[in-house]
Amino acid sequence: MKGKTAKTAIFLIMVIALLLGCKDAFHDKDDSAPVIPDGNKYTVSYDRNGGSGTVPDPQTAFSADKIIIKSAGDLSKDKYIFGSWNTLASGKGTAYFPGDEFTVPRDNVTLYAKWEPVGSSTVSVNSVTINKPSLSLTTGGSETLTATVSPSNATNKNVKWSSSNPSVATVTESGGTVTAVSAGTATITVTTVDGGRTDTCSLTVSSGSSSGGIDSETGLANKLAWIKRNPQSGGNYIIEVSADEYIGLQELSYSGMSNITITLKGIGSNRTISLSSIGSMFKVCSGVTLVLDKNITLQGRSGNTNALVWVDPGTLIMNSGSSISGNSYMPGYGGGVWVGDPGGTFIMNGGTISGNDAMYGGGVYIATPGTFIMNGGTISNNTATYGGGVAVLHGTFTMKNGTISGNSATDKGGGVFGYSSGAVFNNNYPSGIKGNTPDDVNIYSF
């Protein structure tokens, strides 16, 4: 009987051990596995993990969304320096550095500060930055780029340089000297030996003709005309606007080319680009992405005959610090932005759309089969007959964040108006639509 009891006890111990092992297995994360969105929001929190100071504010986002890992701020620990964030308090989990992209899982996450002893044999690299985000050269020209590795006391600060298109430009592996070979575009990448951290510089090489490169042109209209004469598939053109300007219709269309990105960025202070003639300021066509970056305001006009930006069927991106305002298109569709047939896309990450009016969609109008994704920003003080802020007649509107407020309609949908039979409205952030007249949302049924 004693032998039977002993065997039973051994069996129970083995079962308990197996269950504990399974528990650990169930809680291990496979960081390489894709996250399948479940439509819920989760929170990424930060823990000082024995340090002192103010921890960064938590970040809340939908599962499968990407967030940017925050810096350590004023966190400190006596005789230690901040090294990275880690999924485990022991520091033996997955490391994330400030500025890294993090995919939100289907669960709340806590990231713990990992502290490195002062004077320890190894200080890891957490980032690298190239001194220029973009560069223009003519064939035969050259320039040396420099890279700054952080932290400054990293043990191994060695880097390697590479070119995405050596037929357009080469770069010395250790020195960062770029030499232009032929007209076209390339991406110059620097990679740290420790940790594989990267940064990039967008390079445009012109033929070296008497007309010179894009930087030889003055004024926004002339720079856009230069791109029209010298388009390159995959080209990434950054235009820095250093003064207020007036321009007429700019049709961003490049026959036979694809994946062209044009970014407008104000330098010094906010720069206003005003419409000098009737019609759209920009028509964004197939294969083209127009990015409105910080310190850029597109200013429309009263009595206009079109939306200020017409996306058909390219892509418009608005980032923080940009603005679309002051355009009146009555009676018409889309005072600020028109997106649609045969399939344009508008992504609003930030910025402001205000002071526009139209019959449908004072701020934004979405037609078949256009797509509008609102990740942030503000749509306010726009007016229309239907849909003061946004009108979705036959396209798709997904609102993840941002604010639609203070807009008005003389008939229906002060904030958002849509047709139930043709519009797709994915409102994941209903609290962001508020204070519109006569109502916030009106989905009209025939």
HUBEL-V593168 format. One record per run of one state. SS is the DSSP state (@ for helix, = for strand, . for the rest). FROM is the first residue (numbers start at 0). LEN is the number of residues. If there is no record, write none. Layout:
((SS;FROM;LEN) (SS;FROM;LEN))
This chain:
((.;0;1) (@;1;26) (.;27;13) (=;40;7) (.;47;4) (=;51;1) (.;52;6) (=;58;4) (.;62;3) (=;65;3) (.;68;7) (=;75;2) (.;77;2) (=;79;7) (.;86;8) (=;94;2) (.;96;4) (=;100;3) (.;103;5) (=;108;9) (.;117;9) (=;126;4) (.;130;3) (=;133;5) (.;138;3) (=;141;3) (.;144;2) (=;146;4) (.;150;8) (=;158;5) (.;163;5) (=;168;3) (.;171;5) (=;176;4) (.;180;3) (=;183;9) (.;192;5) (=;197;9) (.;206;7) (@;213;3) (.;216;3) (@;219;10) (.;229;6) (=;235;6) (.;241;3) (=;244;3) (.;247;2) (=;249;3) (.;252;7) (=;259;7) (.;266;4) (=;270;5) (.;275;6) (=;281;3) (.;284;3) (=;287;5) (.;292;3) (=;295;4) (.;299;9) (=;308;3) (.;311;3) (=;314;4) (.;318;3) (=;321;4) (.;325;2) (=;327;6) (.;333;3) (=;336;3) (.;339;5) (=;344;4) (.;348;3) (=;351;3) (.;354;2) (=;356;4) (.;360;3) (=;363;3) (.;366;4) (=;370;4) (.;374;3) (=;377;3) (.;380;2) (=;382;4) (.;386;3) (=;389;3) (.;392;3) (=;395;4) (.;399;3) (=;402;3) (.;405;2) (=;407;5) (.;412;3) (=;415;4) (.;419;4) (=;423;4) (.;427;2) (@;429;3) (=;432;2) (.;434;2) (=;436;1) (.;437;3) (=;440;4) (.;444;2))
